[in-house]
């Protein structure tokens, strides 16, 4: 005999629940949905929800899954309805609701609704800074208040920071230029929140955030100013050497030469005995060579003020700028010819614009 998934009593051979229990459950879910809507309309309180929810759990068989599902929808709807500038009242509305639902935070946020809400508020405060309506210290204080009230992972926080930096880059580069004021605002932002400018995630490596950061680095490089080295990297740098940029998932191809021998045979066959012939050859063996590009590895490419450094589990290469005698740029990489080495190298998987500019600046030093 099957048992009812709501009341736990026998429900017959082919049924997982009683119709009456199913009806009670659906009615309870509907009532919770209405209460959450009214809560964000300021028509009921968190204390009222908490008291009523105790009865709904017992009488209408509501469980943690029901509560998490309805809370996700309600919080997402609330996040969509609010607009910047934000104050702590909107944050406290969600904090009080989460507390009233009396479920672990990880249950309520299992679908990411609370995290998305916190990210929207944080993005709003960052937007206030980039549009000049507030200063960086005010923005940071507001963000600290949000993260203190609502637990948010460091990854989610970094995602919000980088998202807004990319939005600012898109806006700042509309005229194709980065003004000194805009450059300073970006520099203050990245240093305040500890964001890397030369080692950004792959999602943003070919976007405006990368172009903006690269333009700033090139501008400083022309003035002899190197970016601070604050990121650990698994390569050895020389004295006075600094990483300007890092590209991930770059493929390194090296030219290989394959040699084969061919001959042109000639002459008459002379019968020695039954089944045995001798044919003296008049031809000679000639070597025939052809080249191809062999994939040596996939790894990280570091652009420093002195070298191109490729690092992967299977291959490493360090190319001094002083040894480069020719470069062919492509839309997705570049080909390098080195002094004293006839084998060409191809690095693939990045926009070569920045590297070509670094080489141009370096060659003028």
Beta strands, then each sheet from edge to edge (+ up, - down):
strand 1: 2-3
strand 2: 10-12
strand 3: 243-263
strand 4: 269-273
strand 5: 276-279
strand 6: 285-304
strand 7: 307-311
strand 8: 316-320
strand 9: 324-330
strand 10: 333-338
strand 11: 341-348
sheet 1: 1+ 2-
sheet 2: 8+ 7- 6+ 3- 11+ 10- 9+
sheet 3: 4+ 5-
end
